[in-house]
Amino acid sequence: MDMLNITEFKDYITEKRPKEIIYNDENNGDYMQGTERRCYSIAQPLHMCLTFNDILIATNPNIVQLQSKSGKMRFNHIHGVSVDTSCCLLGDVVTLYCNADEKTKAYTLIIR
């Protein structure tokens, strides 16, 4: 699984033409120094599972925006994207790596 830049990810999305993009906060965590650290805790009072039917990608600045009739979600400061097409029966697993100050956050999406 190689790291893609935002332009390569845009090409992947254009070719894939996803019908559904799923964001579930239970799949997300911090990414630091090459190892993913999961922050999920059953004690967290809020959990989100959101489904979107459209994805927009801007290359300057690097932004990914998920959209549906009911709303939208935007990821800023993306410095890399990994796509795993082999590990999930639900669809391709896409991880967006975003810089927030000196810390990198990883957000996982299911693309199908």
Backbone hydrogen bonds in HBPLUS format (Angstrom, degrees):
<---DONOR---> <-ACCEPTOR-->    atom                        ^
c    i                          cat <-CA-CA->   ^        H-A-AA   ^      H-
h    n   atom  resd res      DA  || num        DHA   H-A  angle D-A-AA Bond
n    s   type  num  typ     dist DA aas  dist angle  dist       angle   num
A0004-LEU N   A0081-VAL O   2.61 MM  77  4.99 175.5  1.62 157.7 159.2     1
A0081-VAL N   A0004-LEU O   2.94 MM  77  4.99 144.3  2.07 141.5 148.1     2
A0009-PHE N   A0005-ASN O   3.00 MM   4  6.27 154.5  2.07 152.3 160.3     3
A0010-LYS N   A0006-ILE O   2.95 MM   4  6.14 149.0  2.05 139.8 148.0     4
A0011-ASP N   A0007-THR O   3.06 MM   4  6.38 151.4  2.15 144.6 151.8     5
A0012-TYR N   A0008-GLU O   2.96 MM   4  6.27 153.3  2.03 145.1 152.4     6
A0013-ILE N   A0009-PHE O   2.96 MM   4  6.25 160.2  2.00 152.7 156.9     7
A0014-THR N   A0010-LYS O   2.96 MM   4  6.17 156.4  2.02 146.7 153.5     8
A0015-GLU N   A0011-ASP O   3.00 MM   4  6.22 155.9  2.06 148.5 154.4     9
A0016-LYS N   A0012-TYR O   2.83 MM   4  5.98 158.5  1.88 150.7 157.6    10
A0017-ARG N   A0013-ILE O   2.88 MM   4  5.71 161.3  1.91 149.5 153.3    11
A0112-ARG N   A0020-GLU O   2.95 MM  92  5.36 166.2  1.97 167.8 166.8    12
A0021-ILE N   A0052-PHE O   2.82 MM  31  5.07 156.8  1.87 149.6 152.2    13
A0052-PHE N   A0021-ILE O   2.80 MM  31  5.07 163.2  1.82 152.9 158.7    14
A0022-ILE N   A0110-ILE O   2.87 MM  88  5.02 163.6  1.89 146.5 152.2    15
A0110-ILE N   A0022-ILE O   2.97 MM  88  5.02 156.7  2.02 140.2 147.7    16
A0023-TYR N   A0050-LEU O   2.85 MM  27  5.18 168.5  1.86 157.5 161.3    17
A0050-LEU N   A0023-TYR O   2.73 MM  27  5.18 159.8  1.77 160.8 164.7    18
A0027-ASN N   A0024-ASN O   3.02 MM   3  5.79 166.5  2.04 124.7 129.0    19
A0025-ASP N   A0048-MET O   2.98 MM  23  5.58 155.3  2.04 151.7 159.5    20
A0028-ASN N   A0025-ASP O   3.35 MM   3  5.33 166.7  2.37 107.7 109.0    21
A0106-ALA N   A0029-GLY O   3.16 MM  77  5.75 153.7  2.23 154.0 161.3    22
A0030-ASP N   A0037-ARG O   2.96 MM   7  5.27 120.8  2.32 168.0 165.9    23
A0037-ARG N   A0030-ASP O   2.86 MM   7  5.27 165.7  1.88 157.6 161.0    24
A0031-TYR N   A0104-THR O   3.22 MM  73  5.62 171.1  2.23 142.7 142.7    25
A0032-MET N   A0035-THR O   3.19 MM   3  5.73 160.7  2.23 161.1 155.2    26
A0035-THR N   A0032-MET O   3.15 MM   3  5.73 168.9  2.16 123.0 126.4    27
A0044-GLN N   A0041-SER O   3.12 MM   3  5.63 168.9  2.13 115.4 118.9    28
A0053-ASN N   A0067-GLN O   3.08 MM  14  6.31 139.4  2.25 145.7 154.3    29
A0054-ASP N   A0067-GLN O   3.11 MM  13  5.08 135.9  2.32 154.6 153.3    30
A0067-GLN N   A0054-ASP O   2.86 MM  13  5.08 163.1  1.89 145.5 146.2    31
A0056-LEU N   A0065-GLN O   2.80 MM   9  5.09 165.8  1.82 154.1 159.1    32
A0065-GLN N   A0056-LEU O   2.80 MM   9  5.09 169.3  1.81 156.0 159.0    33
A0058-ALA N   A0063-ILE O   2.89 MM   5  5.09 166.1  1.90 149.2 154.0    34
A0063-ILE N   A0058-ALA O   3.05 MM   5  5.09 160.0  2.09 135.0 140.7    35
A0078-ILE N   A0062-ASN O   3.39 MM  16  5.35 176.2  2.40 134.8 135.0    36
A0064-VAL N   A0075-PHE O   3.06 MM  11  5.21 157.5  2.11 144.6 151.8    37
A0075-PHE N   A0064-VAL O   2.78 MM  11  5.21 162.8  1.80 157.5 163.6    38
A0066-LEU N   A0073-MET O   2.73 MM   7  5.14 163.0  1.76 162.4 164.9    39
A0073-MET N   A0066-LEU O   2.88 MM   7  5.14 151.9  1.96 143.4 150.0    40
A0068-SER N   A0071-GLY O   2.86 MM   3  5.41 146.3  1.98 171.1 171.6    41
A0099-ASN N   A0077-HIS O   3.00 MM  22  5.60 157.0  2.06 155.3 153.6    42
A0079-HIS N   A0097-TYR O   2.87 MM  18  5.93 161.8  1.90 163.0 168.6    43
A0097-TYR N   A0080-GLY O   2.91 MM  17  5.24 167.9  1.92 162.5 158.4    44
A0082-SER N   A0095-THR O   2.96 MM  13  5.21 158.8  2.01 144.7 151.5    45
A0095-THR N   A0082-SER O   2.88 MM  13  5.21 162.3  1.91 150.3 156.2    46
A0084-ASP N   A0093-VAL O   2.81 MM   9  5.09 163.9  1.83 150.4 156.0    47
A0093-VAL N   A0084-ASP O   2.93 MM   9  5.09 160.7  1.97 153.8 150.3    48
A0092-ASP N   A0111-ILE O   2.88 MM  19  5.09 142.6  2.02 161.1 152.7    49
A0111-ILE N   A0092-ASP O   2.84 MM  19  5.09 168.4  1.85 152.5 156.4    50
A0094-VAL N   A0109-LEU O   2.89 MM  15  5.10 169.7  1.90 152.1 155.2    51
A0109-LEU N   A0094-VAL O   2.71 MM  15  5.10 162.3  1.74 157.4 163.6    52
A0096-LEU N   A0107-TYR O   2.76 MM  11  5.14 164.4  1.78 156.8 157.5    53
A0107-TYR N   A0096-LEU O   2.91 MM  11  5.14 157.7  1.96 145.7 153.2    54
A0098-CYS N   A0105-LYS O   2.86 MM   7  5.23 169.0  1.87 161.6 163.8    55
A0105-LYS N   A0098-CYS O   2.80 MM   7  5.23 163.0  1.83 160.7 162.8    56
A0100-ALA N   A0103-LYS O   2.85 MM   3  5.42 167.7  1.86 173.8 178.1    57
A0103-LYS N   A0100-ALA O   3.10 MM   3  5.42 153.1  2.18 135.0 132.2    58
